[in-house]
Each structure stands twice: as C-alpha cells, then as structure tokens.
C-alpha cells in the first residue's frame, strides 16, 4: 500500500517508520526541509493523488493550510494523526478537512504512541476511528505490526474529543509533578479529567467507552509518564516559568467554548486555561479544585 504522511517532524517520521514496518511504501510530504532517511516530496497535492491513505501529522493549527495545499479529492482517505480542535475556531479537525477539500472519507488516529518510543521500536498501540469502515481498516493495514497494534472504531467524534482533552490534561499532569504533589494526584487528574471528557462526550453523542480506551485513559497514562511529551513539558513550564502560555491557552479555550455551547462544565480544563492565561497561580488553582463541594462519583 502507498501511504502518504504530511508532516516531516518527529511524529511524521515515526508514522512513516510504522508504515514501513507494516510492509507498506511510505512517503512524507513536507513544507520545509526534507526529512532524512525517508522518501519525501514538497508537492503535497501530488502526494494526495498518488497514495491510498493520507495521514496528517501536523499541529492542529496547521491542518487547514496543508489540506488547502494538498487538495485531497473525493477518492482520498484522509486520517488525522493530530490531536485537538482547531485552536482559533474550535472546529473539529475532521470538519476542517471536509470544509477545505472535496474529501469525505476521513478518520482520526489517537492513543499511547509517542514519537520517540515508536522510533525506538518500543511496543505501542493506537485506535483508528472513522464513520467509514474502509478508512479505519485501511489505517489498520497501513500501520499495524508486531511493534504497534492498531484497533479500529466507528466513534470518530469520541476519538477526536479524547485527543483534544488529553492535550489539556497532559498539561495538568506535568504541572502536578512540577509542584511535587505526589503520584496520587495523577490518579485524580486521570479519573476526574476523563469524567469531564465523558460528560462532554455524552452531549456530543460520543461513546463513553472510547474515553476508557486507548484514545482516552491509554493516551493520558502515557503522557503522564514521559517527560518529553509536549503537554507534560508545557505543564512543567507553567510552574517553573509562570506566565501566559499561548498554545495551552488556545487548546483550553477551544474546549471550554465547545463545552459552553452544550451546557457542560469542565472545572479542570477551566483551571488549566486560567493558569495558562497567567490569571491564576498553579498551586492556588489546585487548592481551589480540592476545595470544591463534595459530590458522588
């Protein structure tokens, strides 16, 4: 199978390595310097025409631009390997693809697979979700091997939702460790954070089981145990170098705006947003969350 990956960074190269491990032909579409050790092309439109599966391994705020450039058509199968909502609009990234191109067969990929660990050929797993069974199965065929298990799901919205909230909750894990709050806090953040995800997921029609799977708890556990994870590192910076942190702030605001439209409260996400905006000191935010009124689980 010919697999195209747009994004020449560490994650794009990791996905290319997984595709090769699975016995497929991988090619990376890049906008800057060509990735070393991989076949690449700066012509994203040509890449989209030539491959059977196109993976987008770019940050959420770059998805719209690369889709406009790649111009995938109705024949294309396009899978997001980026987690989150579009920061400035709060749009689902799958909707960005269909808004900016003629592609309709879209999916999303998420789970506890970190670029550095994939590159080191350590065992990992992910879930490929799409409303089109063909897209999920094709993604499985493209990436599944003895070093990375790929599961399929039809819950595209749930997997996208899980990926978006994990981006914020991983910041909370890094922040808690920087404050030296102990390992018990990890359990609190994972369980209560995913409770927020389930509440919002129900309002969006997502399957609750998705948040207990690879895209939810699986991804979050991996984030909290890897100091090189971008979200975890961002949380550390919020404590060690307090002040406004735009990327985390945009992620939190996009989630909070989505939740507000559906009448759902996200206390942990709201606290991370306030800290990232420089409006609330991290330790005070944790104290405020701990002082919330007791309730049932």
Phi, psi and omega in degrees: 000141175268119183244126176256138177236119175267118183129110183264013178282190183301320182289319177298318179293324178296317178294323177297320178295320178295319179298318178294320179299327180277003177088021181252167180264112184255141177220135184258128172267127185229154180253345179240229181293140180294137179290134180284140175085002181225149172292134183217165177207142174275355183269090185291325180294319178295319179300314181299326180287328191271339189260160177273337179218134181241120179256133179258106183247058179234162178298156182306323183284356178255353185299314183300317183294317182288329177292319177300322182284320183284329178053053177298145184254187182297340179279344189284147167247117187242125183237130179282123172250027178241137181260143174121178172261163173293119191302315187282337184246340185074013181283149171295139182294330176296325178289327177300319179299312183287335176288323189262359182210179177267004180291139177236336182270092185240161179206182179218148182236130180207166177138179186280065175234112181259143187305314183294326181283325175297317180298329179273004178060037174275150183299139180209175179205152177215168175240134177253120184241141176196151172288347179255113181304323181302320182292315180297316181293322180294321177296321177299313179297328184287329191237346186285131177203186181286353176256346179212118178271134177243121177258158181248155180208152174262358185270072181300315182296319179296318179293320176295318180297315179299315179299322181293315184283332176296327177302324181276318182293330177295329175296318179298323179294316178296321179296314181298320180290323178296330178276356180057050183271356177096167185285336180300327180295328176303314180297322179295313182296316181297310185287314182286326177296317179287337172296321175298317180297318180295319179300313180290322179300318178300318181294335182265356181084016178280162178275128183299326181298336180300323184285342176268000184258203186298321183288337182257265185298324180299312180294320183291321176299317179296319180300318186283356181239020181222104185298343180273354180296133184303318180293315179300316179297323178296321178295321177298317181296327180298334178267315185283332178224072186303151179143179183297134178231099194298317184297313178296321180298316180295319178299314181294316181297321179297317178294317182294324178294318177298314180297319180298323180295337182249010176067034182246137178263141180231079186301318182292317177297320179297319179295318179296321177297319179294321178293316181295333178279354183077016183266347185215132178287140189302313182295324178294322179298316179298317180298319180296320179295321180291336182269003178297153182302138179294146180210180178272155179279000000 
